Amino acid sequence: MERYTPQQIVQIVQLYYENQRSVKEVFRKLRPT
């Protein structure tokens, strides 16, 4: 598991609730590769 800063956690939670149907999309936004 990676450790995130509180600020990143807030961003993750916001993205999660915006994209509840697809968690994969959240991680795509977090990690543009």
C-alpha positions as CSV (number, residue, x, y, z in Angstrom):
1,M,0.0,0.0,0.0
2,E,1.2,3.5,-0.8
3,R,1.0,6.2,1.7
4,Y,-0.9,9.4,0.8
5,T,-0.8,12.8,2.3
6,P,-4.1,14.0,3.9
7,Q,-4.5,16.4,0.9
8,Q,-4.2,13.5,-1.5
9,I,-6.7,11.4,0.5
10,V,-9.2,14.3,0.3
11,Q,-8.7,14.3,-3.5
12,I,-9.1,10.6,-3.7
13,V,-12.3,10.6,-1.7
14,Q,-13.7,13.4,-3.9
15,L,-12.8,11.5,-7.1
16,Y,-14.3,8.3,-5.6
17,Y,-17.7,9.9,-4.9
18,E,-17.7,11.5,-8.3
19,N,-17.0,8.2,-9.9
20,Q,-18.6,5.6,-7.7
21,R,-19.4,3.4,-10.5
22,S,-15.9,3.0,-11.7
23,V,-13.0,2.9,-9.2
24,K,-10.6,2.2,-12.1
25,E,-11.4,5.6,-13.5
26,V,-10.4,7.2,-10.2
27,F,-7.0,5.5,-10.3
28,R,-6.5,6.5,-13.9
29,K,-7.0,10.1,-12.9
30,L,-4.6,9.7,-10.0
31,R,-1.9,8.1,-12.1
32,P,-1.7,9.4,-15.7
33,T,0.7,7.0,-17.4
